[in-house]
Every structure is written in C-alpha cells, then in structure tokens.
Amino acid sequence: MNVLEDVAAQGVSGHPWFGRHRLAPAAPVDTIREMLRTEIRDTGWPYQPLLPAAPIALPRASYAELFRATAALLDLVRRTALESAATTSGRLAAYAMPPSEHQLFVADQLVEERYADCVTRPDIVIGPDGPRFLEFNVSGALGGPVETHCRLEVWRKLYADDEGRVPFSYQDPFAVRAEMFRGLSAELAVAPRFALVGSVRDQGVTSTRYFDIEADYLNSHGLTARFFEPEDLHEAWDCPPRLRYPLGLRNFTIPDWVEHGIDTAPVQAALDNGCLLVGTQTSTFLSSKLTMGLLSEGRPWMSAAERALVEKYLPWTRILADRRTTRGGEEVDLVRFAVRNRELLVLKAGLGMSGKQVLLGREAGEAEWEAAVTTAAETGTSVVQEFVAPGTCRLAMIADGADEPHDVDVAPVFGPLLFGGRPAGVFTRFFGDGTSGIVGILSRQGSSDNCVVAV
C-alpha cells in the first residue's frame, strides 16, 4: 500500500517548502488516538482534544535545511553570547540577569562555556521566504525530546512493514542523546553513568514516567542512567567512586523551580562535587532573546557569509531601548518606530518560556502596546521582532469522538533538536483547529504537537 498522498494533485494550497506529499493515516482513528495517548501517558503532557492522524512529512531537502541552518546559527549564537563579556560575572551584568540566575555555574570557566550548548531547539516558522528562526532554546530542560520519542514510537509501529521498514527517515532523540552522553564520557574520561536531574513537581504529576522513559532507554542501550529528584541528588556523588554519576542532564529551569518552591542547593552541591550537568548555566545567555537582538543587528567579527546567513533566517530583531538603529537600510528611532508599527512587530522579554512574556502587536490595543513598549524600553531586557506570517501545510487530524480524520491547514512551529551538534529529530507544535498565534503547549487550549519525518 502506498501511504504517500500527493497533496499538490489535490489542489491544496500551501508553501512550496512543505513539498507536495504527506503521509496518509495508517490505522483507524480509534487505534491512532489510543496509541498516541497511551504512549505519552503520565508525563504531565496536557490533554489534547485534537490529535494528529499522521506525522508531518517534509521533503528531505527541507528537513535537512532545518538542521543545517540550526547548526550554523547556533555557532553564531554561542559566539555572540560569549563575547558579550569575558567572564560569567560580566555576562550577568551585560544581560541584566535577575538574581535567581546568578547560580549553578561550575567553577571551571572553560567547562562551563564548552558544554553550554549541548541541547538546543530553536523555534522556526515557515515564512513567505522560507524558514525563519523566532528564538533559540538552549537548555537541558527544553520540551520536545520525550514527546518526539513517544510520537515516533507510535508512527514506527503503525507504518512499519513486515521487516520493520518505514517509508520515511527520522532521528530518535533518545538514540542521539545516548551518543552525546557516550561522547561526553569519552571526552572527559569518566564512567558512562548519567544522572537525569529534574522533578515530578515541575511536571505537575506524581509519576516519574516522564524521566523514566529516557532512563530506561539509556539503560537498555549500554549506559547507566538514573532519575534524581533534587532531594536525592547527593546519592550521585556522596558514595563510593565506582557508584558516582559524573555526568548528567539538567532537566529543569531555575524559574520553574522557583515557582514550585524547589531548592536548587542540592544541584549546586552536586556540581561542586564533580557531577557535570549539561547544558550548563551559561546556556541561559544563549537562550536569551537579547542574543537574537545582538545577532540580528550584526557583530563586528561576522563575515559577509555569516551576515547573509543571519539575514536569510532571522527576522529583524532589536534590543528595545531609547536609541537609534537601522531598519530596511534606514536609521530610525527604535522606540518611536516600535510604537508606530504595532501590527508589524512582536514584543518579547529576554527570558521567557512556553509563549509567556510575548505580546503580538496585532493582537494588542494601541494603548496596551504603547505602554508595554515604553515600559520594556526602560529596562532594556526585551526585544522587538518582526512578525512573521506563518505558512501552512495540510495535516489529517483526529477530533474527540470522531470516527474519521479531517484535514486542517496548520501553521507548525518546528523545533529541530540538536544534541551535541547532532540532529536528533524534529518536534513541532501547532493549533489543531488551524488558527495561528503564540503556540505554547502548556499555556493555551487547542494546541497540538507532533513529530516530523522526511520523505
């Protein structure tokens, strides 16, 4: 059975970057619905009334472009963040980081900087001219790895033939993460024993399954891994040497733990006693929207090719302050320009997750927008970014109670995962009803997720 459908032949409109083929649903909707929900159960993932009936399929060239551009831009993001100041204390001042972020750095500055970007996932939409990077998430706690693995588990089972072959290519995040850990273990000459550090309180559940899924995978693939709540983390280092966990994944953010009242002191103790958790705290500088603003405006050390790369993939982004800058080759008063061009811009705080601290100008009233811009300009810790109208692709969706899938033109936000510089699959989220806006899986009703494969 040919599971590829020619969408173009059906007269479906959409950006050509998405290609002309999609995967047809491979099972009855009840089967797909049950498998998707069973695979991701007990992880804290929100209930979704609209589920995908198939993975999003991209042409191989488009799929590869996501990773190629991510790797190239991540190098520039890293260089931009690190050159903002020579030391950690200097960067904390340059970024005006809140006091809560002045912690969890390792003593060795080189180690702190080298392993900051081990885990990366940008947010990308397909604009009129192709992929546009809205932000870079650089953190061991970013969403997508567990969810992508769970979705892939379902699609592999549904589309595999009698010999286990599937009609698409992909990367499994856990497989690539295992290779990343093996590489780190060899590079640092330490035992391949890995601590997955997080908290079920952060996930909003009592089950540890969110963390156990990955730990079980690593343990079944020749590594030793264990999930640690912070209260138990002393067991990773306060023990005989052969039982220690010298490496691990920092699967939490400081703001989340502050919100839940979770003490970070056990993490600092583990770091001080030789347990390196990636990505390191320096990743916060790379994730800051201010870094996007600096990069978009251009750095003195950038080559012509690097400037062209930024121009192609990054929407115009500026750190908002009472100053002058360039827009379209002309010099403008930034605050005045931002106030007067509300419908063209998005206001983003330097630090923020899951679509929080983001204001779409076209969805705000004039007074609300002007007040927000004026306030943000006074602090200098926010950016304004050119709004990118997202392109759409057609995807079969399954609604609660439905007996058949239905087609929706969705506007996906792509999140290519890069672990240790290696492609690790593509997570994507969107509004299952076809609307567009700020897609925060954890912050708004109606959002759905999926993984992406290449055909």
N, C-alpha and C positions, 0 to 999 in steps of 0.2 A: 504494500500500500504506500502510495506517495503521500507523505504528510506535509509537503510543502505546497502552499497555495500561492498563486500569482496574484498579488493584491492589485498590481497595476492593470492587469487584464480585467479586473472587476470595476475599473473606473474610479478607484478610490484615490482621493487627493491626499497629499502629504508631502513632506520634504523629501527630495530625492536621496538625501543622505541615508534615510532609513531603508533604502532599497525597495525591491518590488516583491519580495517573498516574505511569507510568515508561516509559522507552524500551525497546522490545524489541531484542534483538541484531539487527544488520543484516547479518550475514555468518556463514558457518560458523566454528566455533571456531578451526580451524587458521589461517584468514585473520586473525582478530582477534588471536590470540596472536602470530603472526609480525609483524604490523604494529606492535603495541604494543612489542614487544621491539626491533624494528629502529629505530623512531623514537627510542628513548631509549638506544641502544647507546653504548658508550664514554664514558659520562658519569660513571661511578662509582656509578650508581644500583644498589642491591642487587638480586640476582636474586629474583624473586617467583614462587613456585610457584602462587599463586592470583592471577589477573588478572581485572579487571572485563570483562564482556562488553558493557557499555554505559556511557555517562556517568550519573552521578546526576542525576536531573531533579527540580527543585523548582518549586512554583508561583511565578509571577512576584512575588507579594506577599512570599513567604518569602525569595526570592532578594534582592529589593530591601531587605528588612529587615536582612539581614546587613551590607550596605554603609552603610545609613543609621545603624545603631547603631554601627558601627565608626568612622565619621567623627565622630559626636558624642562618643563615648567617647575617641577619640584626642585631641580637643581638651582634654578634662579631664585625660588622662594627661600631656599635654605641660605644661599649666599646673601640675599637681601637682609634676612633676619639677623644673621651672624655679624654682618658688617655694620649694623646699626650702632654697635658699641663693642669694645674689645673684651669686656667681661660680663659676667652674669649681672652683677650689680648695675653696670652701666645700661644694660638692656632693660632691666626692670624699670629704671628711671626713664629711658627713652620711650618705652611703651606705656608709661604711667600705669603699670600693673597694680591692681589692688593688693593690699597686704596679704590677703589669703593665698596669693600666688607666689609669695616670697618664701617658698619652702619646697622640700622634696628634691633638691638638687644633689647630685653626687659630688664628692669632694674633688675628684679628678676632672678638671675642666675639659680635657680632651675627650675623655669617655662621655661626659655629659653632652658635648656637642656632636660627637661622632654617631651616637645612637639615638638622636632626637627624631629622625625621620624614618624609623623602621616600619611604621604603619601609617599609611596615607590613603585618603579617599577624598578626592575633590568632588564638588557638585557641579554638574555640567548640564546645560540645556542646549538644544539644537536650535540656534537662531537662524535668521534668513541666510546667513553666510556660513553656516555650519556650526560646529561645537564652540560653545562659549563657557568658560570656567567662571562660575559665580563665587566660589570660595574654595579654600583648601582646608580639609580637616586632617590634622596630623596628630594622631593620638592613639594609644593602645585601646582606648575606650570607644572609638568610633563605631557607629552602627553599621551593620552590613555583613560581616563575616559569618556569624551564626545564621542569620536569616538567609543569606545566599546559599550556604551549605544545605540548609533544610529544604529550600525550594528545589535545589539541584537534585537532592535525594529523590524527590517526587518525580521530577521530569525524567531523570535517568530510568527509573522503574517503568514509567509509562511509555517511553519511546524506544526502549532497548529491544533489539531483535533477539532471536533465539541464541545468538552467540554473544549477546551483551553489547553489541554495537549500537550507537545512537547516531541520528542523522544531523548532528551538529557538533561543534567543538566548544570547549569551555575550559576554565581552570577552577578547581575546587579550592576555596580559601584555606581550608584546614591542611590540605596537602602542601600548599605553598608555605603556609606558616610553619609547618613541620620542617621544611627545608631551610627556612630562615633561621629557626632555632638551631638546627644542626650546624649551619654555617657560623652562627654566633658562638656556639660551643667550641668549634674548632678554632676560630679566630682568637678567642680568649683563653683557649687551652683549659677549659673547665668541663666538668661532667655534664652530660646531656640530661640534666634534671631541671624541670621548669615549673615555676610557681605561677599559677593563674590567679592574680590578686583582684578581688572585687567584693561585692556584697549583694546578697539577695534583697536587702533593704532598698538598694538602689534600683533593682528591677521591679520592685513592687509585688514580689511573690515570696512564698516561703520555700518553694522548691529550689534546689541548686542545679536544676537541669540545664539552665542556660550556660553555665560554666562546665557542667559535667559532659555535655555533648562533645566539646572540644578536648577536654582532658581524656575522655575515653578514646577519641580518635588518636591522639598522640600516643597514648599508652599501647594502643594496638598496632602502632607503626614504628616500634623500636625505640621509643623515647619514654622517659618517665615524667609524668605531669601530675600535678595535684592542684585543686582549687583551695585557696585560702581566704577566709574572712580575715579582716584586719586583726581581730582579737586572737586568732590562731597563728598569725604570721611569724611569731617568734620561733615556731617549730621548724621554720625553713632555714634558720641559721643557728639557733641555740641548741645544737645537737652534735653528735659525732660527725667529723668531716665527711665521711662517705654518705651520710644521710642528708647533707645540706642541699639546698636548691640555689645554685649560684646565679641563675638567670630566671627571668620571668616576664610576664606580660602585665603591664599596668592597666588593667581593665576598669578604670574608674576616672572620673574627673573631680578635681577639688570642689568646684561649685556644687556638683551633685551631692558630694559627701557633706559639705557644709549645710546644704538644705536639709539633709536627713539626720544631721547631728552625729555623723560618723567620725570618729577620731582618726586623724592621719598620723599620729605619733608612732604607731607600730610600723608604718611604712617607712618613716624616716629611720627608725631603728634598724630595719632590715637593710636599707640602703647603706647605712653606716657600717653594717657588719658583713658587707660583701655580696649582697643579693642585688644584682643589677636588673632593674625593671625597665623594659622598653615599651613605647618611646619615653625617653627621659623628659624631665620637666621643661627643658628647653624647647620641646615641641610646641609649647604654648605660644612662643614668639612666632613660630612658623604658621600656626593656625590663625593668628590674629588677622583681622581684616585690614589692619593698618599695613601689614606686609604687602597685601594686594595693592593698596594705595601707593606705597612706595615703588613697587614694581611697575605698576601701570604708568606712573609718572616718569619712570626711567631712572636708571642708576648710571653714574659716570663710567663705570667699568664695563658696561654692556657693549657687546659687539653689534655690528649692524644686523647680523643674523639673529641675535638674541632680541633685539628691538623689534624685528619683524615678527618673530615668534610671539612676543607679547601682544603686538598689535593685532595679530591674527586671532588669538584665542582668548584674550582678556578683554572684557568690556571696560570702557573708560571708568576708572575708579580713582577717587581722590580723598585723602585725609581731610576731613572737614575742619576748617579753621578760618579765622578772619585774615585771608591772604589772597593773593592773586595766583592764577595758574593758567594752563592752556587747555583749550577745548576746540577741537577741529582746526588747529593751527592758529587760533586767535587767543589773545590774552583776555581773561575775564576775572571779575571779582567773584571769588568762589561762593561766598555766602549769598550774595545777590543773585548769582546765576542759579544756585540751588533753589532759592525761594521762588524764582520766576519760572522755573522749568519743572514744576512738581510732577507732571504726568510723564516726564522722561526719565525720572530718577527713582532710586531706592535708597533709603537711609538705613545703615547697618551699624550697630555697635561693634567695637573692635572685638569683644568677646561675647559669644552667644552660641547657643546650640538649638537644634530642632526647630529652626524657624523663629525662635524667640529673638527679641530685640531687633526686629526687622520691620520697617514701615514702607509699604509700597505707596509712592506718591499718588498714583492714580486711584488708590482706594482711600485716600485721606482727604479731608476737607482742607480748604486753603488755610484757615486759621490754625488747624491742628498741625498741618505740615510746616508752616512758618515757625510756629512755636517750637516744634521738635528740632528743626534745623538750627534755629537760633541757640537753643539750649545745648545741642550737640557741638556746635562750633565753639562754645565757651570752654568745653572740656578738652577738645582735641583728641578724643578717643573713639571717634566714629568716622565712617566713610560715607560718601555718596557714590552711587554706582549707576551707570547707565542701565536702564531697564531693557531686558532682552525678551522680546516676544517669543515664547517657546513654540517650536514646531511640533506637529503631532504625528503619531503613527496609529494604525488601526490594530486593535487587540481584542480578542474574544474574552468576554468577562462572564462571570457567574454570579448572579444575584441570589440572595437568600430566598429559598422557596421556589426558585425557577427550575424548570425541567430541561431547559435548553440554554446554551450560552447565547449571548447577544454581543454585537460588535459595538465598540466605543472607540472614538478617536481620542486617545490620551496624549497628554503632554508630559513625557517622562523626564525626570531628573536622574541622570546617570551618575553612578558612583563607582568608577573603576578602582578596584582595590590594588594597592601596590605594597607588597611586604618585602622588605629588604631589597627593594629595587626590582622585584619580580612581579609580573602580572598575576593577580590572584582572584580573578573573576570580577564580574560587574553586578553590583547591586543597583536597583532602580526603584524609585517610588513615584507615585502619581495619584491624581484623583480619579477614582474608578468610574465616576459619572461623567468624565470628560471636561470638567471645569479646570481652570488653571489658577495659580496663586502660590502662596507660600506653603510648600508641601512639607509639613512636619509630621511624620508618622505618629509621634507621641503627643501632638499638640492640637490636632483638629480632626473632627469627624469626617468620614468619607474618603480618607486616604488609603491607598493600597500599595503593595510592594510586589516585586518580582525579581527574578534574575535575568541576565541577558546571555544569549548564546550566539555563536557565529555560524552562518550557513553559506 
